[in-house]
């Protein structure tokens, strides 16, 4: 079994496996697929292992120098430093104890569990179950949820839990302490800084352009285009190197050719003379490949793998790639954290949260999110953040956007310039009224600053979006959403 792009950290020795690297860190042994990029720095006062890739948003440093920069820092300071990293990574840090940190959207997964004296940490529940016996929920409300048609069709994990009783996930804004084998919240810890739109632009633009410039040094860039704000903001950061980029849209077989996510990118590309490709998705997956995926990941969303399983772009006359560079796909996901994605509705119970997330009513879900609410509501609100922003970040982004990035890496590198905690912190510093999900003024101003021509094209011009904008204008949409949360029930099937 190949177990591509997987790792496991365990406090005992495992049999050596061909194609895997092995590093000892304290009493633990780290085993990982040789295809995973890694850097290691070991000094008298610290041992640091980085799996994955990153760009420091303020400094010109490679991954090895980034690790050297951690020398002498304590736990809180190390976390603060990782907040300045943008990319797909985990950091295993041994100073006075061992802690593991991940990126802003938790895309480089950390799952953990105990079996007696054995502590196991890995990239997927599947790899933990290969080396120890973990039991799934076989009865009760949790079992009902994980065996429902709803879950089998969507396969979204819930918060930090899995279908196994003793396997948990480190979600966004947390780290893992290996002494206690518990996940610890690390952000937010301080009151939200308040920035005007202009102040945020002044901070964000140099960061975005720094990230894009550094990516272009090492990769052939392929930038995703849709009709939405996240994509448009991403595209605006590339103006200075647009002639070196291939812009693309993935066409799904079930969507019509006149879908706005195909029409608008075509129009933008034609008017701005961009190198653009509409890539037809091949929905076929062989039974051999399907088995390989299902033997590597626990209940994976196969649709996500189908989207990325074939190389998107070949070296053609139209698309001249630098053979000395790898290809990387740039996507606009994760920026949704800063867009009031779940709106600004007051929630006061687990049931409210379940419905705000558009989940079906279920006792397990209500119980989980009731606990999440009691644990986080006071802290987040006292620090002047919106509770639903963090709910979206730690549930939807962790378990959908972050999960999809992990799945994409099974085949090819994918990168979001918003996968950085400091970037999201700056964006969240702007008053929520300028970050509305359907008409985000902050996003429009950023686009105007970096590539104003992109504002000449409509954003998501559908009847549904126009209706929502109208309801917001007459101040009825929040009441409508509140009514849905309080009175609309979706049954679990």
C-alpha positions, 0 to 999 in steps of 0.5 A: 500500500503506497499511502501517498502524501501521508505521515504518522508520528508515534511514540514507538518504532514501526517497521521500516517501509520502502519509500518512506523517510524516518526521523526521530524527535525525542521519544517519537518517530516520524514516518512520512512519504518521500514525496512530501517536502521536508526541512529539519533544523536541530540545535541544542535548544530546539528540534524543528521539522517542517512538512510541506511548503510555505512563504513567509509573508514579510521576509525573503527566506526559504523554509530552512531559514524560516526554521532557523528563525524559530531558535530561542522562541517559546511556544506562544512566540512560535505560534505567532511566527507560524501566523506569518507563514502562508502555505500548506504545512505542519510544524513539529516543534520540540523545545521543552515539550513537543507541539504541532502547528498547522496552517490557517485552514488546517489543510495539512491534516493533524489527526491524533489518538491514544491506544493505551500507552501508544500515542499516534498522530497522522495525516488521516484517520485511515493511517492511524487505524492501520497501526492501532485498533480504533473503534467507530461509533456503532450506536447512538446519535453519532452513529445515526449521523455517520451512517445517514445518506446525508453523510455518505453523500457529503462526507463532511467531518464535524468540527474536531471529531471523526467517526472514531471514538478516540480519533480527533482532528486539530482544526484551524486556530489550534495546536496539538500538545503531545504531553497532554494529547489535547488540542489547544486554542491559540487564536484569538488570544487578544482583542481584535485590532480595528483597521479602516479599509484604507489601512487594511489595503495598505497592509494587505497589498504588499503581502499579496504581491510578495506572495505572488512574486515568490510563487512565480520564482519557483512555479508555473502559475495557473490561476483559477477564475470564476465569477465570484469575489474570491477569485477576482481578488486573487486575479487582481494580485497577479496584474504585474506578471499576468503575461507569465500566467495561465488563467483557467476555469474547470468545466464540470460535465453537469454544468451548462456552457452558459454558466456564469462561472464560464461566461464571466471568465471568458469575457474577462480574459478576452477583454484583458487579453489573458492567456485563458483555458476552459478545462473540461473535467474528466469525471472518470476514475478507474476502479484501481485508482478509487480503491487506492484512494479509499485505502489511503483516506478514511471515507474520502470525498471522491468528487474532490479527487476526480477534480484534480486527478489528471494534469490540468495543463500540457506544454503547448504553443499557447501555454509555454511552461518553464520545464525547470519549474513545477506547476502549481494551481492558485485558488481563491478559497479560504478568503470566505473567512473574512466575508461574513459567510454565515451572515451576522445572525445571533445564535444561542444554541447548538440547534441554531448553529446546526441550522446556520451551517445548513446541516440537517437536525440531528441530536449528535450535531446539536450536542457537538455544536452546543458544547462548541458554543459554550466553550467559545462564545464568550471568548470570541465575543469578548475579543470583539470577533464575530462568532459565526466567522469563527464557526465558519472558519473552524467547521466549513473551512477546516473540513471543506476547503482545507480538506479539499486542499489536502485531497488535491495534493494527492495529485498536484500542488495547490495554493491559496494566498489567503491560507495565512492566519495573519492575512485573515486577521488583518481582513477581519480587523475591518468593520464587518459592514465592509465585509458583507458576503454578497457585496464586500466593499473591502474586496472591491477596494482591494481589487480597485487598488491592484487591478481596477479593470476587473471591476468592469465585469459583474460578480455572480450576476444570478437571479438568486444573488440579485434577490439577496442583494435586494433583500439586504438593501431593504434590510429584510435578509437578516430577518429572513435568515433568522426565521430560517434558523429558528423555524426551518427544519431539514430532516436527516435522511 
